[in-house]
Amino acid sequence: MKVSSIPLELLNICKRTVEKHHGEHGFGKLSSDIETSGNIDALALIPEASAVLKTNNLYYKIRKWCFMASIGFVILSVQIPWWSLAILVLIFIADRILAYREKKGWKFLSAVLLSLEFLVNDFSGWGSAYPHERAEAAGVLVADPKSAWLDYYLPKRAQMDPSQLKTFEPSMPPK
């Protein structure tokens, strides 16, 4: 399955839902929630998601090295000229850029997982509107078909106002 198999409208709805949730609640342990065996297995079957997962892992490793380098520069500050500590500013900026990109990657991966659950669980009619994509998503989530991401991002969906639920429905039937 490819990310392009997920209806673009659904992926955008899930991205907005993820952005809104993390804007209100912060990121907390999103990366550790994604890095469970079932989610990793599902994401590994989607080439684009697998690439983002590998890139996020690389960003994390580089950020660890930035941290170690900054400690090294502080320790060496007695040996090197004070103005060379400007490198610490560059290391800090690099770390913040990588952290931003890493968060963006985690949000994308959670939006993909949420989209797959929308399809598999036929939330707001997405599975019925896109039966072929639903079957593909079910094949990807075969190891972990629960609705963990729906429960995480929309925990009280049974009590949601019907007009609010309507915002999650597909706007047009597929061609």
MIDOSE-1310 file (N, C-alpha, C; in nm, 2 decimals, decimal comma, always signed):
residues 175
mkvs	+0,09/-0,12/+0,00/+0,00/+0,00/+0,00/+0,09/+0,12/+0,00; +0,04/+0,23/-0,07/+0,12/+0,35/-0,07/+0,03/+0,46/+0,00; +0,09/+0,57/+0,04/+0,02/+0,68/+0,10/-0,08/+0,73/+0,00; -0,04/+0,73/-0,13/-0,13/+0,78/-0,23/-0,26/+0,70/-0,24
sipl	-0,26/+0,58/-0,19/-0,38/+0,50/-0,19/-0,49/+0,55/-0,09; -0,44/+0,62/+0,01/-0,53/+0,68/+0,11/-0,59/+0,80/+0,04; -0,73/+0,81/+0,05/-0,79/+0,93/-0,01/-0,73/+1,06/+0,04; -0,69/+1,15/-0,05/-0,63/+1,28/+0,00/-0,71/+1,35/+0,09
elln	-0,84/+1,36/+0,07/-0,93/+1,43/+0,16/-0,93/+1,37/+0,30; -0,92/+1,24/+0,31/-0,91/+1,17/+0,44/-0,78/+1,20/+0,51; -0,67/+1,19/+0,43/-0,54/+1,22/+0,49/-0,54/+1,36/+0,54; -0,59/+1,46/+0,47/-0,60/+1,60/+0,51/-0,68/+1,62/+0,64
ickr	-0,80/+1,55/+0,65/-0,88/+1,55/+0,77/-0,80/+1,50/+0,89; -0,73/+1,39/+0,87/-0,65/+1,33/+0,98/-0,54/+1,42/+1,02; -0,47/+1,48/+0,92/-0,36/+1,57/+0,95/-0,41/+1,69/+1,04; -0,53/+1,75/+1,00/-0,59/+1,86/+1,08/-0,62/+1,81/+1,22
tvek	-0,68/+1,69/+1,23/-0,72/+1,63/+1,36/-0,59/+1,61/+1,45; -0,49/+1,56/+1,39/-0,36/+1,54/+1,46/-0,30/+1,68/+1,51; -0,30/+1,77/+1,41/-0,24/+1,91/+1,44/-0,32/+1,97/+1,56; -0,46/+1,96/+1,55/-0,54/+2,02/+1,65/-0,52/+1,96/+1,79
hhge	-0,51/+1,83/+1,79/-0,50/+1,75/+1,91/-0,36/+1,79/+1,98; -0,26/+1,79/+1,90/-0,12/+1,81/+1,96/-0,10/+1,96/+1,99; -0,18/+2,05/+1,92/-0,17/+2,19/+1,95/-0,23/+2,22/+2,09; -0,33/+2,14/+2,12/-0,40/+2,15/+2,25/-0,33/+2,08/+2,36
hgfg	-0,28/+1,96/+2,33/-0,23/+1,87/+2,44/-0,08/+1,85/+2,44; -0,01/+1,90/+2,34/+0,13/+1,88/+2,33/+0,17/+1,74/+2,27; +0,29/+1,71/+2,26/+0,33/+1,59/+2,19/+0,35/+1,47/+2,28; +0,38/+1,50/+2,41/+0,40/+1,40/+2,51/+0,48/+1,28/+2,46
klss	+0,42/+1,16/+2,45/+0,50/+1,04/+2,42/+0,45/+0,99/+2,28; +0,43/+1,08/+2,19/+0,38/+1,04/+2,06/+0,47/+0,94/+1,99; +0,60/+0,97/+1,99/+0,70/+0,88/+1,93/+0,70/+0,74/+1,98; +0,69/+0,73/+2,12/+0,68/+0,60/+2,18/+0,55/+0,53/+2,15
diet	+0,44/+0,61/+2,13/+0,31/+0,55/+2,10/+0,32/+0,49/+1,95; +0,39/+0,56/+1,87/+0,40/+0,51/+1,73/+0,49/+0,39/+1,72; +0,59/+0,39/+1,80/+0,70/+0,29/+1,79/+0,66/+0,16/+1,86; +0,54/+0,11/+1,85/+0,50/-0,02/+1,90/+0,51/-0,12/+1,78
sgni	+0,52/-0,24/+1,81/+0,55/-0,34/+1,71/+0,44/-0,35/+1,60; +0,31/-0,34/+1,64/+0,20/-0,34/+1,55/+0,21/-0,22/+1,45; +0,23/-0,10/+1,51/+0,24/+0,02/+1,43/+0,36/+0,02/+1,33; +0,48/-0,03/+1,38/+0,60/-0,04/+1,30/+0,57/-0,13/+1,19
dala	+0,51/-0,25/+1,22/+0,48/-0,34/+1,11/+0,39/-0,28/+1,00; +0,29/-0,21/+1,05/+0,20/-0,15/+0,95/+0,27/-0,04/+0,87; +0,35/+0,04/+0,94/+0,42/+0,15/+0,86/+0,52/+0,10/+0,77; +0,58/-0,02/+0,80/+0,68/-0,08/+0,72/+0,63/-0,12/+0,59
lipe	+0,50/-0,15/+0,58/+0,43/-0,19/+0,46/+0,39/-0,07/+0,37; +0,42/+0,05/+0,42/+0,39/+0,17/+0,34/+0,52/+0,24/+0,31; +0,57/+0,24/+0,19/+0,71/+0,29/+0,16/+0,73/+0,43/+0,21; +0,64/+0,52/+0,19/+0,66/+0,66/+0,23/+0,66/+0,67/+0,38
asav	+0,58/+0,60/+0,45/+0,58/+0,60/+0,59/+0,71/+0,54/+0,65; +0,75/+0,43/+0,59/+0,87/+0,37/+0,63/+0,99/+0,46/+0,61; +0,99/+0,54/+0,50/+1,10/+0,64/+0,48/+1,10/+0,75/+0,59; +0,98/+0,79/+0,62/+0,97/+0,90/+0,73/+1,01/+0,84/+0,86
lktn	+0,98/+0,72/+0,89/+1,02/+0,65/+1,01/+1,17/+0,65/+1,02; +1,24/+0,61/+0,91/+1,38/+0,60/+0,91/+1,45/+0,73/+0,92; +1,39/+0,83/+0,86/+1,44/+0,97/+0,87/+1,43/+1,02/+1,01; +1,32/+1,00/+1,07/+1,30/+1,04/+1,21/+1,40/+0,98/+1,30
nlyy	+1,43/+0,85/+1,28/+1,53/+0,78/+1,35/+1,67/+0,85/+1,33; +1,70/+0,89/+1,21/+1,83/+0,95/+1,18/+1,83/+1,09/+1,25; +1,72/+1,17/+1,24/+1,72/+1,30/+1,31/+1,75/+1,28/+1,46; +1,69/+1,18/+1,52/+1,71/+1,16/+1,66/+1,86/+1,13/+1,69
kirk	+1,92/+1,05/+1,61/+2,06/+1,01/+1,63/+2,15/+1,14/+1,61; +2,12/+1,22/+1,51/+2,20/+1,34/+1,49/+2,18/+1,44/+1,61; +2,06/+1,45/+1,66/+2,03/+1,53/+1,77/+2,11/+1,49/+1,90; +2,12/+1,35/+1,92/+2,20/+1,30/+2,03/+2,35/+1,35/+2,01
wcfm	+2,40/+1,34/+1,89/+2,54/+1,38/+1,86/+2,55/+1,53/+1,88; +2,45/+1,61/+1,85/+2,46/+1,75/+1,87/+2,47/+1,78/+2,02; +2,39/+1,71/+2,10/+2,40/+1,72/+2,25/+2,54/+1,69/+2,30; +2,59/+1,58/+2,25/+2,73/+1,53/+2,30/+2,83/+1,64/+2,25
asig	+2,82/+1,69/+2,13/+2,92/+1,79/+2,08/+2,91/+1,92/+2,16; +2,79/+1,96/+2,20/+2,78/+2,08/+2,28/+2,84/+2,06/+2,42; +2,82/+1,94/+2,48/+2,89/+1,92/+2,61/+3,04/+1,92/+2,59; +3,09/+1,86/+2,48/+3,23/+1,86/+2,45/+3,29/+2,00/+2,43
fvil	+3,21/+2,09/+2,36/+3,26/+2,23/+2,35/+3,26/+2,30/+2,48; +3,16/+2,28/+2,56/+3,16/+2,35/+2,69/+3,28/+2,30/+2,78; +3,31/+2,17/+2,77/+3,43/+2,12/+2,85/+3,56/+2,18/+2,79; +3,57/+2,19/+2,66/+3,69/+2,24/+2,60/+3,70/+2,39/+2,60
svqi	+3,60/+2,46/+2,66/+3,60/+2,60/+2,66/+3,72/+2,66/+2,73; +3,78/+2,59/+2,82/+3,90/+2,64/+2,89/+4,02/+2,63/+2,79; +4,02/+2,55/+2,69/+4,13/+2,53/+2,60/+4,12/+2,61/+2,47; +3,99/+2,64/+2,43/+3,97/+2,70/+2,30/+3,93/+2,85/+2,33
pwws	+3,96/+2,94/+2,23/+3,92/+3,08/+2,24/+3,76/+3,09/+2,27; +3,73/+3,19/+2,35/+3,59/+3,20/+2,38/+3,50/+3,22/+2,26; +3,54/+3,29/+2,16/+3,46/+3,32/+2,04/+3,43/+3,19/+1,96; +3,51/+3,09/+1,98/+3,48/+2,96/+1,91/+3,36/+2,89/+1,97
lail	+3,31/+2,94/+2,08/+3,19/+2,88/+2,14/+3,07/+2,92/+2,06; +3,09/+3,01/+1,96/+2,97/+3,04/+1,87/+2,92/+2,92/+1,80; +3,01/+2,82/+1,79/+2,97/+2,69/+1,73/+2,85/+2,63/+1,81; +2,85/+2,66/+1,94/+2,73/+2,61/+2,02/+2,60/+2,67/+1,97
vlif	+2,60/+2,79/+1,92/+2,48/+2,85/+1,87/+2,44/+2,77/+1,74; +2,53/+2,74/+1,66/+2,50/+2,66/+1,54/+2,45/+2,52/+1,57; +2,51/+2,46/+1,67/+2,46/+2,33/+1,71/+2,32/+2,34/+1,77; +2,30/+2,44/+1,85/+2,16/+2,46/+1,90/+2,06/+2,48/+1,79
iadr	+2,09/+2,56/+1,69/+2,00/+2,59/+1,58/+1,98/+2,46/+1,50; +2,08/+2,38/+1,48/+2,07/+2,26/+1,40/+1,98/+2,16/+1,48; +1,99/+2,16/+1,61/+1,91/+2,07/+1,70/+1,76/+2,11/+1,69; +1,74/+2,24/+1,70/+1,60/+2,29/+1,69/+1,53/+2,26/+1,55
ilay	+1,61/+2,27/+1,45/+1,56/+2,24/+1,31/+1,52/+2,09/+1,30; +1,62/+2,01/+1,35/+1,59/+1,87/+1,34/+1,47/+1,83/+1,43; +1,46/+1,89/+1,55/+1,35/+1,86/+1,64/+1,22/+1,89/+1,57; +1,21/+2,01/+1,50/+1,09/+2,05/+1,43/+1,06/+1,95/+1,32
rekk	+1,16/+1,91/+1,24/+1,13/+1,81/+1,14/+1,09/+1,67/+1,19; +1,15/+1,64/+1,30/+1,11/+1,51/+1,37/+0,97/+1,51/+1,41; +0,92/+1,62/+1,47/+0,78/+1,63/+1,52/+0,69/+1,63/+1,40; +0,73/+1,69/+1,29/+0,65/+1,69/+1,17/+0,63/+1,55/+1,12
gwkf	+0,74/+1,47/+1,12/+0,74/+1,33/+1,08/+0,65/+1,25/+1,16; +0,66/+1,27/+1,30/+0,57/+1,19/+1,39/+0,42/+1,22/+1,36; +0,39/+1,35/+1,34/+0,25/+1,39/+1,31/+0,21/+1,33/+1,18; +0,29/+1,32/+1,08/+0,25/+1,26/+0,95/+0,23/+1,11/+0,97
lsav	+0,31/+1,04/+1,05/+0,29/+0,90/+1,07/+0,17/+0,87/+1,15; +0,14/+0,96/+1,25/+0,01/+0,94/+1,32/-0,11/+0,97/+1,24; -0,10/+1,06/+1,15/-0,21/+1,09/+1,05/-0,23/+0,97/+0,96; -0,13/+0,91/+0,91/-0,14/+0,79/+0,83/-0,21/+0,68/+0,91
llsl	-0,16/+0,65/+1,03/-0,22/+0,54/+1,11/-0,37/+0,58/+1,14; -0,40/+0,70/+1,17/-0,54/+0,74/+1,19/-0,62/+0,72/+1,06; -0,57/+0,76/+0,95/-0,64/+0,74/+0,82/-0,67/+0,59/+0,80; -0,57/+0,51/+0,82/-0,59/+0,36/+0,81/-0,71/+0,31/+0,90
eflv	-0,71/+0,36/+1,02/-0,82/+0,32/+1,11/-0,95/+0,38/+1,07; -0,96/+0,50/+1,01/-1,08/+0,55/+0,96/-1,14/+0,46/+0,85; -1,05/+0,41/+0,77/-1,09/+0,32/+0,66/-1,13/+0,18/+0,71; -1,05/+0,12/+0,79/-1,08/-0,01/+0,84/-1,21/-0,02/+0,93
ndfs	-1,22/+0,08/+1,02/-1,34/+0,09/+1,11/-1,46/+0,15/+1,04; -1,45/+0,20/+0,92/-1,56/+0,26/+0,85/-1,61/+0,38/+0,92; -1,52/+0,46/+0,98/-1,56/+0,58/+1,06/-1,61/+0,68/+0,96; -1,72/+0,74/+0,99/-1,79/+0,84/+0,91/-1,81/+0,80/+0,77
gwgs	-1,81/+0,67/+0,74/-1,85/+0,62/+0,61/-1,73/+0,61/+0,51; -1,61/+0,63/+0,56/-1,49/+0,62/+0,47/-1,47/+0,48/+0,42; -1,48/+0,38/+0,50/-1,46/+0,25/+0,45/-1,57/+0,21/+0,34; -1,69/+0,25/+0,36/-1,80/+0,22/+0,26/-1,78/+0,30/+0,13
ayph	-1,73/+0,42/+0,15/-1,71/+0,50/+0,03/-1,59/+0,46/-0,05; -1,49/+0,39/+0,01/-1,37/+0,35/-0,05/-1,34/+0,20/-0,01; -1,42/+0,11/-0,07/-1,40/-0,03/-0,03/-1,26/-0,09/-0,07; -1,21/-0,05/-0,18/-1,08/-0,11/-0,22/-0,97/-0,06/-0,12
erae	-0,97/+0,07/-0,09/-0,88/+0,13/+0,00/-0,89/+0,07/+0,14; -1,02/+0,04/+0,18/-1,05/-0,02/+0,31/-0,98/-0,16/+0,32; -0,99/-0,24/+0,21/-0,93/-0,37/+0,20/-0,78/-0,36/+0,21; -0,72/-0,26/+0,14/-0,58/-0,24/+0,15/-0,54/-0,21/+0,30
aagv	-0,61/-0,11/+0,36/-0,58/-0,07/+0,49/-0,59/-0,19/+0,59; -0,69/-0,27/+0,57/-0,71/-0,39/+0,66/-0,59/-0,48/+0,64; -0,54/-0,49/+0,52/-0,42/-0,58/+0,50/-0,30/-0,52/+0,57; -0,29/-0,39/+0,58/-0,18/-0,32/+0,64/-0,19/-0,34/+0,79
lvad	-0,31/-0,32/+0,85/-0,33/-0,32/+0,99/-0,36/-0,46/+1,04; -0,34/-0,57/+0,96/-0,37/-0,70/+1,00/-0,31/-0,74/+1,14; -0,19/-0,69/+1,17/-0,13/-0,73/+1,29/-0,19/-0,66/+1,41; -0,25/-0,54/+1,39/-0,31/-0,47/+1,50/-0,43/-0,39/+1,46
pksa	-0,54/-0,46/+1,44/-0,66/-0,40/+1,38/-0,75/-0,32/+1,48; -0,70/-0,29/+1,60/-0,78/-0,22/+1,69/-0,80/-0,07/+1,65; -0,88/+0,00/+1,72/-0,90/+0,14/+1,69/-0,82/+0,23/+1,79; -0,70/+0,20/+1,81/-0,62/+0,27/+1,91/-0,60/+0,42/+1,88
wldy	-0,58/+0,45/+1,75/-0,56/+0,59/+1,71/-0,69/+0,67/+1,71; -0,80/+0,60/+1,67/-0,93/+0,67/+1,68/-0,96/+0,70/+1,83; -0,93/+0,61/+1,91/-0,95/+0,63/+2,06/-0,86/+0,74/+2,11; -0,74/+0,75/+2,06/-0,65/+0,85/+2,11/-0,69/+0,99/+2,06
ylpk	-0,72/+1,01/+1,93/-0,75/+1,14/+1,88/-0,90/+1,18/+1,89; -0,99/+1,08/+1,89/-1,13/+1,11/+1,90/-1,19/+1,02/+2,01; -1,15/+1,04/+2,14/-1,19/+0,95/+2,25/-1,34/+0,95/+2,28; -1,41/+1,06/+2,26/-1,55/+1,06/+2,29/-1,64/+1,08/+2,16
raqm	-1,60/+1,00/+2,06/-1,67/+1,01/+1,93/-1,82/+0,96/+1,94; -1,85/+0,88/+2,04/-1,99/+0,83/+2,05/-2,08/+0,94/+2,11; -2,02/+1,04/+2,18/-2,10/+1,15/+2,24/-2,08/+1,27/+2,15; -2,01/+1,26/+2,04/-2,00/+1,38/+1,95/-2,13/+1,43/+1,89
dpsq	-2,14/+1,55/+1,87/-2,26/+1,61/+1,80/-2,26/+1,57/+1,66; -2,37/+1,53/+1,60/-2,38/+1,48/+1,46/-2,32/+1,58/+1,36; -2,34/+1,71/+1,39/-2,29/+1,81/+1,30/-2,14/+1,81/+1,30; -2,08/+1,78/+1,42/-1,94/+1,77/+1,43/-1,88/+1,65/+1,36
lktf	-1,96/+1,54/+1,37/-1,92/+1,41/+1,30/-1,92/+1,43/+1,15; -2,01/+1,51/+1,11/-2,03/+1,53/+0,96/-1,90/+1,59/+0,90; -1,82/+1,67/+0,98/-1,70/+1,72/+0,93/-1,60/+1,62/+0,89; -1,62/+1,50/+0,94/-1,52/+1,39/+0,91/-1,57/+1,30/+0,79
epsm	-1,69/+1,32/+0,74/-1,74/+1,24/+0,63/-1,67/+1,28/+0,50; -1,67/+1,19/+0,41/-1,62/+1,22/+0,27/-1,72/+1,32/+0,21; -1,66/+1,42/+0,14/-1,75/+1,52/+0,08/-1,81/+1,48/-0,05; -1,74/+1,39/-0,12/-1,79/+1,34/-0,25/-1,77/+1,19/-0,26
ppk	-1,86/+1,13/-0,33/-1,83/+0,98/-0,35/-1,71/+0,97/-0,45; -1,64/+0,86/-0,44/-1,52/+0,84/-0,53/-1,57/+0,81/-0,67; -1,48/+0,84/-0,76/-1,51/+0,82/-0,90/-1,50/+0,68/-0,94
